[in-house]
Amino acid sequence: MIRIIHGGVTAPTGFKAHGITCGIKRSKKKDLALVVSDKLCDAAGVFTSNKVQASCVVVNKDHLRDAKAQAIVCNSGNANCMTGEPGFENTRSMASATARHLGLKKKNVLVASTGVIGQPLPITKILRGLPELVKGLNRHGSDDAAAAILTTDKQTKQMAVEFNVGKRRVRLGAICKGSGMLHPQMQSPKHATMLCFVSTDAVISHAALRSALERAIEKTFNSITVDGDMSTNDMVLILANGMAQNRVIVEKTPEFRLFCKALEMVCLVLAKQMIKDAEGATKFVEITVRRAATSEDARLAAKAVASSNLVKCALFGCDPNWGRIAAATGYSGASVDPWKLTIQLGREIVLKNGGRVKKDASILNCIFAKKNIRIVVDLGLGKYAATCYTSDLSTNYVRINSAYRT
Amino acid sequence: MIRIIHGGVTAPTGFKAHGITCGIKRSKKKDLALVVSDKLCDAAGVFTSNKVQASCVVVNKDHLRDAKAQAIVCNSGNANCMTGEPGFENTRSMASATARHLGLKKKNVLVASTGVIGQPLPITKILRGLPELVKGLNRHGSDDAAAAILTTDKQTKQMAVEFNVGKRRVRLGAICKGSGMLHPQMQSPKHATMLCFVSTDAVISHAALRSALERAIEKTFNSITVDGDMSTNDMVLILANGMAQNRVIVEKTPEFRLFCKALEMVCLVLAKQMIKDAEGATKFVEITVRRAATSEDARLAAKAVASSNLVKCALFGCDPNWGRIAAATGYSGASVDPWKLTIQLGREIVLKNGGRVKKDASILNCIFAKKNIRIVVDLGLGKYAATCYTSDLSTNYVRINSAYRT
């Protein structure tokens, strides 16, 4: 029903993108991206729940008050956060200059920034880069745009799918970045520095678009962690230009559920890509907590295990030290009865109802030596489950983040 | 008024201690400790708030129901946690065998364990070591006992003070361990693996003893973090044998305040010693949040900054990347207004009322290159303050904890 197709944010009809080097990054890698729709879009966003928010987060919330947008301009290499009133002026300049070059209204341009916090944004470089950026916009520009939003990421992250609504083919595509300062807790319109820009040519009501986005992020972006540090700049933006000319998608219909499924699929693939590309990561780890007393408990416990430095160090060291998993579960805040606690590493149960199940060390070592590891924590208290995705904590993570600005 | 004196847990009148190698640690370092009072003591304890608790935590709560104890036996190298019913039997065996050797009642012996979680306790080695341990008890045994409770700690931690109550000289001493899985949140009788055993010869009412302990831990042990991982075995135990023959100390008196001050001084010195000896640590960092709207907000913000992996990596890298401090403050859960936020590194204000204060990079680099670093976050919202103590996150921390069991 839902088919994965080639391309990212430019796969849906009517979207162009581009990405260039404007000179913010000393590395001379691409650092300025633009995504534009041919037509004005219904738009929605979810933002970091950090109380210290970058000016782009604040400005976008304002620009989204009419739920309309047509372009997203994004720089990497500088977060433009905690830069005072000049920071806000710079964000507004990015929006208004982009609008002028595109012949749009300023309020229909959304802005994103990612990089170092607390440094003045080199706005002159951005403004000088805009003509080249706009000139280069094209129907296959997703690769360049995806490259230009990266910071410490090693790989670009994009994904697109298509499905039918009635007889119309609807497409949905996205680009995404994020590998550190990654512990998104996004809310609407409150709460990741992860950035994700989603485009679709679907015709969809605003309520349905917003609801689909809010549902999609919980089990995807809000269920990943690299280092437990929630960013000041996290955002997911979605633009729907209606050019697929399908019958309007509204809530509580099979078409809405299909749209939600497609959006969640795209978000989940991108969320997993972020973990696979996490700073210093050598492992991809899926942690499922099941039989929790409440859904909140399931989520708390999965997040605690996924965020535990000690669990993550054990994963890096290929040491199946499951006692640390038990400890993290115990301090998560979830209801836990140690006598009902069961822990499974890969296919091996190592703890059952609070008692150690003796297993051959070589078997457990093998499981933890793999690149992809699955951990299941069964609380034995109820019927609720949650899954989180995390990386290991490596010496390279520390190296990358102890010299991030140098 | 309060004088620091030589000695640790055996400094107060009537306490003996000893520590030996019984063979739990492969390294052949000391791993079995005993502290004994000549007389039955009033006793109190605070324990980890982790819902997964080692059997020693559960057994001690039971043994402390009559608020009396005379001895503490402690092994290192094995946490005896998540070891099922056999684990509980082993803890009870440790207590009863120690009681038998000392001619005490089992319920007057407290037990502590620290080390790997989920491995069967080598109880036979412990029982075989007890005769030597008891035989070696002496008035200067604090050094040996302090050594025998260590795990990854590089140094022993002990402290003693004396002060006068009326004309009587009262002493208070302690030994302590902890360098990783260190994020104590102890409650009474609910909530560190930090272990601290405090002895005093004061005559003090049980209510006053318990109240003094609960007050002392908040600004000391509960205000430190190494890795954010709360242990299953944390505990602070205090024994008061009354041999100083002072007039009984009761709450709401100048003597009680003096006792509290002495206890808090001992706990703070030991808490700081743990951070200085933290796994892989190269820095000692003091984070004060002030002008918070509530005391809980002050505490939340200080804990968040102290626990942030990114802040701790920046400290390791000597990179004064204060944007990470702002981000951690913002996601702490405390009320934060970015426009009122001020951040100070050492004596240098780098952010004032939400705007960057430009400082010479070399000055800031110098501050972060120091071994002792003070960070102040001023929320500008109220009158409450809190201080937390933390270490940096080094490549060595990851190495130590990725190979902890090997």
Interface residues (C-beta under 8 A of the other chain):
Chain A: S49 N50 K51 V52 Q53 A79 C81 M82 T83 G84 E85 V116 I117 G118 Q119 P120 G180 M181 Q185 D227 G228 D229 M230 S231 T232 S307 S308 N309 L310 C313 A314 F316 G317 C318 D319 N321 W322 G323 R324 A326 A327 A328 T329 G330 Y331 A334 S335 V336 D337 P338 L341 V350 L351 G354 G355 R356 L393 S394 T395 Y397 V398 R399 N401 S402 A403 Y404 R405 T406
Chain B: S49 N50 K51 V52 Q53 A79 C81 M82 T83 G84 E85 V116 I117 G118 Q119 P120 G180 M181 Q185 D227 G228 D229 M230 S231 T232 S307 S308 N309 L310 C313 A314 F316 G317 C318 D319 N321 W322 G323 R324 A326 A327 A328 T329 G330 Y331 A334 S335 V336 D337 P338 L341 V350 L351 G354 G355 R356 L393 S394 T395 Y397 V398 R399 N401 S402 A403 Y404 R405 T406
